Amino acid sequence: MKKNLLGIIALSVVFLASGMLHLNAKMGEKTIVETAVAAGSFNTLVTAVKTAGLVDTLSGEGPFTVFAPTDDAFAKLPEGTVEALLKDKEKLTAILTYHVVAGKVMAKDVVNLTEAKTVNGQSLTIMVKDSTVMVDNAKVIKTDIVCSNGVIHVIDAVVLPK
């Protein structure tokens, strides 16, 4: 109970401290892909989604929960990694689908989970560490960005399937 309460408090603090994505449209009117494009901080992710041919899927009915790495998160990867992935559609697709969970999982639900099965078939590990919600090795830095077909939680690292 105490761990869950700490997780909820941590997510609330992260959410309030980080602020919400600044979008011109009302929250929830755009798809996950449209929201990511409009935010301007997911250019690498959007390029990868386009290259993998997942735009139609992530613009579809859903709902989906996307743990979305920022451009800064992709920049943390070793030099040449993104370029190599953009040339390997199969590996790129496996990594991108590892960031997506079927269904709409809001922050209040995430903190009660220890794992979440991704559409790639593998599970992400979820834990609260030092009052921070972690998804595998990534910190959740913004939560509950509601889209017309799901929700985005922003993470500070690219998570890789096992």
C-alpha positions in Angstrom: 0.0 0.0 0.0 2.8 2.4 1.0 4.7 1.6 -2.3 1.6 2.3 -4.4 1.0 5.6 -2.6 4.6 6.6 -3.1 4.2 5.7 -6.8 1.1 7.8 -7.2 2.7 10.7 -5.4 5.9 10.3 -7.6 3.8 10.3 -10.8 1.8 13.3 -9.6 5.0 15.3 -8.8 6.6 14.3 -12.1 3.5 15.3 -13.9 3.1 18.6 -12.2 6.8 19.5 -12.4 7.1 18.6 -16.0 3.9 20.2 -17.1 1.9 18.9 -20.0 2.8 18.9 -23.7 1.9 22.2 -25.2 -0.5 21.4 -28.0 -2.7 23.7 -30.1 -5.6 21.3 -30.1 -7.6 20.2 -27.1 -6.3 17.2 -25.3 -7.6 13.9 -26.7 -8.7 15.1 -30.1 -5.6 13.9 -31.9 -4.3 10.4 -32.4 -1.1 9.2 -30.8 0.8 9.9 -34.0 -0.7 13.3 -34.5 0.0 14.2 -30.9 3.6 13.1 -31.1 4.1 15.1 -34.3 2.5 18.2 -32.8 4.6 18.0 -29.6 7.8 18.5 -31.6 10.0 16.5 -29.1 9.4 13.1 -30.7 10.8 13.7 -34.2 13.0 10.6 -34.0 10.2 8.4 -32.8 7.9 9.7 -35.5 10.5 9.0 -38.2 11.0 5.5 -36.8 7.2 4.8 -36.7 7.0 6.0 -40.3 10.0 3.9 -41.4 8.5 0.8 -39.7 5.2 1.3 -41.3 3.3 1.7 -38.0 1.6 5.0 -38.6 -1.7 3.5 -39.6 -1.6 1.1 -36.7 -0.9 3.8 -34.1 -3.4 6.1 -35.8 -6.0 3.3 -35.6 -8.9 2.8 -33.2 -6.8 1.4 -30.4 -6.8 2.1 -27.5 -3.0 2.0 -27.0 -0.6 3.0 -24.3 2.7 4.3 -25.7 5.8 4.7 -23.5 7.3 7.3 -25.8 11.0 8.1 -25.8 11.9 11.7 -26.6 14.4 12.9 -29.1 16.9 13.3 -26.2 16.3 9.6 -25.2 17.2 8.5 -28.7 20.3 10.7 -28.6 21.5 8.7 -25.6 21.9 5.6 -27.8 25.4 4.9 -29.1 26.4 6.8 -32.2 25.0 5.2 -35.4 22.4 3.1 -33.6 19.4 5.1 -34.8 20.7 5.1 -38.4 21.3 1.3 -38.3 17.8 0.7 -36.9 16.2 2.8 -39.6 17.8 0.4 -42.1 16.6 -2.8 -40.3 12.8 -2.6 -40.4 12.3 -5.9 -38.6 14.5 -4.9 -35.6 13.1 -1.4 -35.6 9.5 -2.8 -35.5 10.4 -5.1 -32.6 11.8 -2.2 -30.6 8.9 0.2 -31.4 6.2 -2.4 -30.5 8.0 -3.0 -27.2 7.0 0.5 -26.3 3.3 -0.1 -26.9 0.8 -1.8 -24.6 -2.7 -2.7 -25.9 -5.4 -0.8 -24.0 -5.4 2.6 -22.2 -3.3 2.4 -19.1 -3.4 5.6 -17.1 -0.7 6.6 -14.6 -2.9 5.7 -11.6 -3.0 2.1 -13.1 0.7 2.0 -14.1 1.8 2.4 -10.5 -0.1 -0.7 -9.5 1.6 -2.9 -12.1 4.9 -4.8 -11.9 4.9 -5.5 -15.6 2.9 -4.8 -18.8 2.7 -7.0 -21.8 3.6 -5.1 -25.0 2.2 -5.7 -28.5 5.7 -7.1 -29.3 4.8 -10.1 -27.0 7.3 -9.3 -24.3 6.7 -7.6 -21.0 8.0 -4.3 -19.7 9.1 -4.3 -16.1 7.4 -1.5 -14.1 8.6 -0.4 -10.6 8.8 2.5 -8.3 12.5 3.4 -7.5 13.4 6.3 -5.3 9.9 7.8 -5.8 10.3 7.6 -9.6 8.3 5.3 -11.8 10.6 3.2 -14.0 9.7 1.2 -17.1 12.6 -1.1 -17.6 15.6 1.2 -17.5 13.6 4.4 -18.4 12.2 7.0 -16.1 8.6 8.1 -16.7 8.9 11.9 -17.0 5.4 12.9 -18.2 2.1 11.0 -17.9 -1.4 10.8 -19.1 -1.2 12.6 -22.4 -4.6 11.6 -23.5 -5.1 11.0 -27.3 -8.2 10.0 -29.2 -7.0 6.4 -29.5 -5.1 6.0 -26.2 -2.5 7.6 -24.0 1.2 8.6 -24.1 3.6 8.4 -21.1 6.9 10.1 -21.9 10.1 8.2 -21.0 13.7 9.4 -20.9 15.3 6.4 -22.5 14.7 3.9 -25.3 13.7 0.5 -23.8 14.9 -2.6 -25.6 13.3 -6.0 -25.8 15.2 -8.8 -24.2 
